[in-house]
Amino acid sequence: MTVDFTSMILSMREKLTKPLLIVTVVSIVAAIFLGWGFWLVAAVVLLFVVFINGMYVVMPGHAGYKITLGKMKNHSYPAGFGWMIPFIASMSEVDITRQTFRATNAMKNRERRDISLTYVLTWNLNPNNVHTLHATMGENEYVGKALCPQLDAAFTEIVANKTYEDINGKLAELSAEVKENFEPRYDHSLFQNVELNIIEVKFDKDYENAVSEMAKVEMQRKIVEEKAEQLKISTNAKAEATKIAAAGEAEAMRLKAAAEAEAMKLKGASENEVRERLGEILKSHPELIKEVLAKNFPKVYGGGATPLINLDELLGEKK
């Protein structure tokens, strides 16, 4: 860790001042009796004491304010080195980096039911007005004096017009509304970059129990819907499979009938035998009649007007 000469002197100032003043007094007494040389020693030591007690350094991330004999200078001091009148003036620092405050507010909503909101408030102090902050409320107490009371008033006013439904799940919107109400209430000359975020909400037990029951009902509803959807998918799949199976069976029967007819021809069977066999197949599977007729129309009717196959007889129907 590196320590510069100025910081070292400032850290040792209180320890050095008293011994050096004693040396100064002794040098002055010695000068009275022993000569001018001790006056020079006294003068050098006294100048050094005055110099180190007039030094001040405001560190980065801070701003300073100076008080001389109880009177505050009407401006703040930025970070850096400076000198002031020793022994009668003092320099104090105020942290101007980002500050954070977290708290929980309990209040009533529009239905006069209990509700508590946990929030985080962040801000920066205006570095140009830290002297005003000290003079009006003190740099260590301003949160409780200038920010919290005003923020509590903003919370109460906004939440008093809200129902549970207006708040639950809408913390970002509620944060924005409360912040907008809070903005004109605090001193903008002292506070900058103020942000508010509500991070947690708690309702009374009755509402929490009701919400819990509603959540259970909603979960059950979703489960039922999912089961219904799965059943629908399963039913459609079965219907499609049945349809495919039926089409496959019809195609197989058609191919079987065609193969048997072709086999009979190859065996030299008579056309009457072919027709009889075909008729038997069609009686068993009447849904194939149209397809067979379309495919074998010339063979069924031949060249004359009298049909070779009586469809009513094939189907077992009478006029």
C-alpha positions in Angstrom: 0.0 0.0 0.0 1.5 3.3 -1.1 1.2 6.3 1.2 2.1 9.8 -0.1 3.9 12.3 2.1 0.9 14.6 2.6 -1.3 11.7 3.8 1.4 10.6 6.1 1.8 14.1 7.7 -2.0 14.4 8.1 -2.2 11.0 9.8 0.6 12.0 12.2 -0.5 15.6 12.7 -2.2 15.2 16.1 0.8 13.2 17.4 3.4 15.7 16.1 1.7 19.0 17.1 2.1 18.8 20.8 5.8 17.7 20.9 6.7 20.3 18.3 5.0 23.1 20.3 7.0 22.0 23.3 10.1 22.2 21.2 9.1 25.7 20.1 8.6 26.9 23.7 11.9 25.4 24.8 13.7 27.0 21.9 12.2 30.4 22.7 13.4 30.1 26.4 16.8 29.0 25.2 17.0 31.9 22.8 16.4 34.4 25.6 19.4 33.1 27.5 21.7 31.6 24.8 21.3 33.8 21.8 19.6 34.3 18.4 20.3 30.8 17.1 17.5 29.3 19.1 15.1 31.9 17.8 15.7 30.5 14.4 15.0 27.0 15.6 11.8 28.2 17.3 10.7 30.0 14.2 11.3 27.0 11.9 9.5 24.5 14.2 6.6 26.9 14.8 6.1 27.5 11.0 6.1 23.7 10.5 3.4 23.3 13.1 1.3 26.0 11.6 1.7 24.5 8.1 0.8 20.9 9.0 -2.2 22.1 11.0 -3.5 24.2 8.1 -3.3 21.4 5.6 -6.4 19.4 4.5 -7.1 16.8 1.8 -10.6 15.9 0.6 -10.4 12.3 -0.7 -12.0 11.1 -4.0 -15.7 10.3 -3.7 -16.1 13.0 -1.0 -16.9 16.7 -0.8 -15.9 19.0 2.0 -17.3 21.9 4.0 -15.2 24.3 6.2 -16.1 25.9 9.5 -14.1 28.8 10.8 -14.8 29.9 14.4 -18.3 28.3 14.2 -19.1 30.0 10.9 -19.6 27.8 7.8 -18.3 28.8 4.4 -21.1 29.2 1.9 -19.8 26.6 -0.5 -18.5 23.1 -0.7 -15.0 21.9 -1.4 -14.2 19.3 -4.1 -11.7 16.5 -3.7 -8.1 17.6 -3.5 -5.5 19.3 -1.4 -5.9 22.7 0.3 -4.8 24.9 3.2 -6.8 26.8 5.8 -6.1 28.9 8.8 -4.8 26.4 11.5 -6.4 25.9 14.9 -9.4 28.0 14.2 -10.7 26.3 11.0 -11.7 22.7 10.4 -12.6 20.7 7.2 -15.1 17.9 7.2 -15.9 15.4 4.5 -19.2 14.0 3.2 -19.4 10.8 1.2 -21.0 11.6 -2.2 -20.8 8.1 -3.7 -24.0 6.1 -4.4 -25.9 5.6 -1.2 -28.5 2.8 -0.5 -31.3 2.6 2.0 -33.6 -0.4 2.5 -36.7 -0.6 4.6 -40.2 -2.1 4.8 -43.4 0.0 5.0 -46.6 -1.3 6.5 -49.8 0.4 5.3 -53.4 -0.1 4.3 -54.7 -0.5 0.7 -58.0 0.7 -0.8 -59.9 -2.1 0.9 -58.3 -1.2 4.2 -56.4 -4.4 4.3 -52.9 -4.7 5.6 -50.0 -4.8 3.2 -46.2 -4.4 3.6 -43.8 -3.3 0.9 -40.0 -3.7 1.0 -38.1 -1.2 -1.1 -34.6 -0.1 -1.9 -33.9 3.7 -2.3 -30.6 4.8 -3.9 -29.3 8.3 -4.5 -26.2 10.6 -4.7 -25.7 13.7 -2.6 -25.1 16.9 -4.6 -21.4 17.6 -4.2 -22.0 21.3 -4.5 -24.3 21.6 -1.5 -23.0 19.3 1.2 -22.4 22.4 3.4 -26.2 23.0 3.2 -26.9 19.4 4.1 -24.8 19.7 7.3 -26.2 23.1 8.2 -29.9 22.0 7.8 -30.0 18.4 9.0 -26.6 16.9 9.5 -24.8 14.5 7.1 -25.5 11.5 9.3 -29.2 12.0 9.8 -30.6 13.3 6.5 -32.1 9.9 5.5 -34.5 9.9 8.5 -35.2 13.6 8.3 -35.4 14.4 4.6 -36.0 11.2 2.6 -38.0 8.6 4.7 -40.8 10.9 5.9 -41.5 12.1 2.3 -41.2 8.7 0.8 -43.6 7.2 3.5 -46.1 9.9 2.5 -45.8 9.0 -1.1 -46.3 5.3 -0.4 -49.3 5.9 1.8 -51.0 8.1 -0.8 -50.5 5.7 -3.8 -51.2 2.4 -2.0 -54.4 3.8 -0.4 -55.9 3.8 -3.9 -54.7 0.3 -4.9 -56.4 -3.1 -4.6 -54.5 -6.3 -4.1 -54.9 -7.0 -7.7 -53.4 -3.6 -8.6 -50.2 -4.5 -6.7 -49.7 -8.2 -7.0 -47.2 -9.0 -9.8 -47.0 -5.3 -10.7 -44.1 -4.0 -8.5 -42.3 -2.2 -11.3 -45.4 -0.2 -12.2 -46.0 0.6 -8.5 -42.4 1.6 -8.0 -42.7 4.1 -10.9 -46.0 5.6 -9.5 -44.5 6.0 -6.0 -41.3 7.6 -7.4 -43.3 10.0 -9.4 -45.3 11.0 -6.3 -42.1 11.2 -4.3 -40.2 13.4 -6.8 -41.6 16.8 -5.8 -41.4 16.1 -2.1 -37.6 16.0 -1.6 -35.0 18.7 -2.0 -33.4 18.3 -5.5 -30.6 20.7 -4.6 -29.3 18.1 -2.1 -30.2 14.8 -3.7 -29.5 13.6 -7.2 -30.2 10.4 -9.3 -32.8 9.2 -6.9 -34.2 5.7 -7.7 -36.8 3.6 -6.0 -37.4 -0.1 -6.5 -40.0 -2.1 -4.6 -38.6 -5.6 -4.3 -41.1 -7.5 -2.1 -44.8 -7.4 -1.2 -46.6 -9.2 1.6 -50.4 -9.3 2.0 -52.4 -10.3 5.0 -53.0 -13.9 5.7 -56.6 -14.1 4.4 -55.5 -12.8 1.0 -52.5 -15.0 0.8 -54.7 -18.1 1.6 -57.2 -17.1 -1.1 -54.4 -16.6 -3.6 -53.0 -20.0 -2.6 -56.4 -21.7 -3.2 -56.7 -19.9 -6.6 -53.3 -21.1 -7.6 -54.3 -24.7 -6.7 -57.5 -24.4 -8.8 -55.6 -22.9 -11.7 -53.0 -25.7 -11.5 -55.7 -28.4 -11.5 -57.4 -26.7 -14.5 -54.1 -26.8 -16.4 -53.7 -30.5 -15.6 -57.2 -31.3 -16.8 -56.6 -29.4 -20.0 -53.3 -31.2 -20.6 -55.0 -34.5 -20.1 -57.8 -33.6 -22.4 -55.3 -32.6 -25.1 -53.4 -35.8 -24.7 -56.7 -37.8 -25.0 -57.6 -35.9 -28.1 -54.3 -36.6 -29.7 -54.6 -40.3 -28.7 -58.1 -40.5 -30.1 -57.1 -38.9 -33.4 -54.1 -41.2 -33.6 -56.3 -44.3 -33.1 -58.8 -43.1 -35.7 -56.1 -42.4 -38.2 -54.6 -45.9 -37.5 -58.0 -47.5 -38.0 -58.5 -45.6 -41.3 -55.1 -46.7 -42.5 -55.8 -50.3 -41.5 -59.1 -50.3 -43.3 -57.6 -48.9 -46.5 -54.9 -51.5 -46.3 -57.3 -54.3 -45.9 -59.5 -53.1 -48.8 -56.4 -52.8 -51.0 -55.2 -56.3 -49.9 -58.7 -57.8 -50.8 -58.6 -56.1 -54.2 -55.2 -57.4 -55.0 -56.2 -60.9 -53.8 -59.3 -60.9 -56.0 -57.2 -59.7 -59.0 -54.6 -62.4 -58.3 -57.1 -65.2 -58.0 -58.8 -64.2 -61.3 -55.5 -64.0 -63.0 -54.5 -67.4 -61.6 -57.7 -69.0 -62.8 -57.1 -67.6 -66.3 -53.6 -69.0 -66.3 -55.0 -72.4 -65.3 -57.3 -72.3 -68.3 -60.5 -72.0 -66.3 -63.6 -71.0 -68.3 -64.9 -67.6 -68.3 -68.0 -68.8 -66.4 -65.8 -70.2 -63.6 -63.9 -66.9 -63.4 -67.2 -65.0 -63.2 -68.5 -67.4 -60.5 -65.4 -67.0 -58.4 -65.4 -63.2 -58.9 -69.0 -63.1 -57.8 -68.3 -65.0 -54.6 -65.6 -62.5 -53.8 -67.9 -59.6 -54.5 -70.6 -61.0 -52.3 -68.2 -61.2 -49.5 -66.8 -57.7 -50.1 -69.5 -55.6 -51.9 -67.4 -52.4 -51.4 -65.2 -53.6 -54.2 -68.0 -53.8 -56.8 -67.5 -50.4 -58.3 -63.8 -50.8 -58.6 -64.2 -54.2 -60.2 -66.9 -53.0 -62.6 -64.8 -50.0 -63.7 -61.8 -52.2 -64.3 -63.5 -55.1 -66.0 -66.5 -53.5 -67.7 -65.8 -54.9 -71.2 -65.3 -58.4 -69.8 -68.4 -58.2 -67.7 -70.7 -56.9 -70.4 -69.0 -58.4 -73.4 -70.0 -57.1 -76.7 -73.8 -57.3 -76.4 -76.5 -55.5 -74.5 -77.2 -58.4 -72.1 -74.9 -58.4 -69.1 -72.9 -61.5 -68.4 -73.1 -61.0 -64.6 -76.3 -60.2 -62.8 -75.3 -57.8 -60.0 -78.5 -58.3 -58.1 -77.7 -62.0 -57.9 -74.1 -61.3 -56.8 -75.3 -59.1 -54.0 -78.2 -61.3 -53.1 -80.8 -58.5 -53.8 -84.2 -58.8 -55.5 -86.0 -56.2 -57.5 
